[in-house]
Amino acid sequence: MQIQDKIAVVTGAAAGIGRAVAEQLARRGARAVALVDRAPQVAEAAEYINREAGGEVARAFCGDVCAPDFRAEVFAAMEKGGEVVRICVPAAGILRDALAVRVNRDSGAAQLYDADVFRTVLEVNLVHPVYWAVQMLARIAEARAAAGLKKWRPDQAIQGVSVLIGSVSSRGNRGQISYACAKSGLNAAAKTLNAEGMFYGVQSKIVHPGMVNTAMLEQLPDGHFDAHFKPQIPLGRLIEPAEIAEAVAVLIENPAISGPLWADAGLAPMA
């Protein structure tokens, strides 16, 4: 599906992969791009895109991406002109890394990973992206029904594409029990949404980035990346957000790619 003239929604768009995706979509001619984030800096990201585009392409929405009412408001606002959202990239995410079990050296007592933190990570990294993608699918399904259209046919254009942001951690990673579970779950979500969504001509795909140069990596101690991770990456460096954004654009525009796409710089499964 061509990005040109389409309406898009991107979450986590204040910085990192989300912002890079929003910029990429604008450069490829999207008619309008909703930049969604809980951080107020999302307004600055939208202003930057509009300056680069020389017009009003980006629109900022500041709020909780896990809130259903906020999600519905964003879609309704973007669809006021009568055209539905046809690109959705829910890129917001969080890390809350810790071992599943940690034993206190003094007492010998085992401490379990906090269950409430686990649920929060799943809510942001799994439930939120699935339901933003589902929201777009629902709006396109309603639009087709209103137009008297039933099952999509191959001679018709692709009606919409959602791209979920996975991770190499979906293969399992020490110290990331909650994050790995969430990202692994996105694999099944993408395949399920694609199987259901193609009834309406809507594709769902997923890209799995490796170690990307974003604020998330600031949690690593100084020198930790060079000492422990860099030797495992054949490319020999961090991936830039813009490189992931280019991969997302390819997934949107090439209907033959059903995913998953590994944009991992050759990083092997982690133990």
Secondary structure as GFF3:
##gff-version 3
##sequence-region A 1 271
A	DSSP	beta_strand	7	11	.	.	.	ID=ss1
A	DSSP	alpha_helix	16	27	.	.	.	ID=ss2
A	DSSP	beta_strand	32	37	.	.	.	ID=ss3
A	DSSP	alpha_helix	42	53	.	.	.	ID=ss4
A	DSSP	beta_strand	58	62	.	.	.	ID=ss5
A	DSSP	alpha_helix	68	78	.	.	.	ID=ss6
A	DSSP	beta_strand	87	90	.	.	.	ID=ss7
A	DSSP	beta_strand	101	103	.	.	.	ID=ss8
A	DSSP	beta_strand	110	112	.	.	.	ID=ss9
A	DSSP	alpha_helix	115	122	.	.	.	ID=ss10
A	DSSP	pi_helix	123	127	.	.	.	ID=ss11
A	DSSP	alpha_helix	128	146	.	.	.	ID=ss12
A	DSSP	beta_strand	160	165	.	.	.	ID=ss13
A	DSSP	three_ten_helix	168	171	.	.	.	ID=ss14
A	DSSP	alpha_helix	177	197	.	.	.	ID=ss15
A	DSSP	beta_strand	202	209	.	.	.	ID=ss16
A	DSSP	three_ten_helix	215	219	.	.	.	ID=ss17
A	DSSP	alpha_helix	224	224	.	.	.	ID=ss18
A	DSSP	pi_helix	225	229	.	.	.	ID=ss19
A	DSSP	three_ten_helix	230	232	.	.	.	ID=ss20
A	DSSP	alpha_helix	241	253	.	.	.	ID=ss21
A	DSSP	beta_strand	261	263	.	.	.	ID=ss22
###
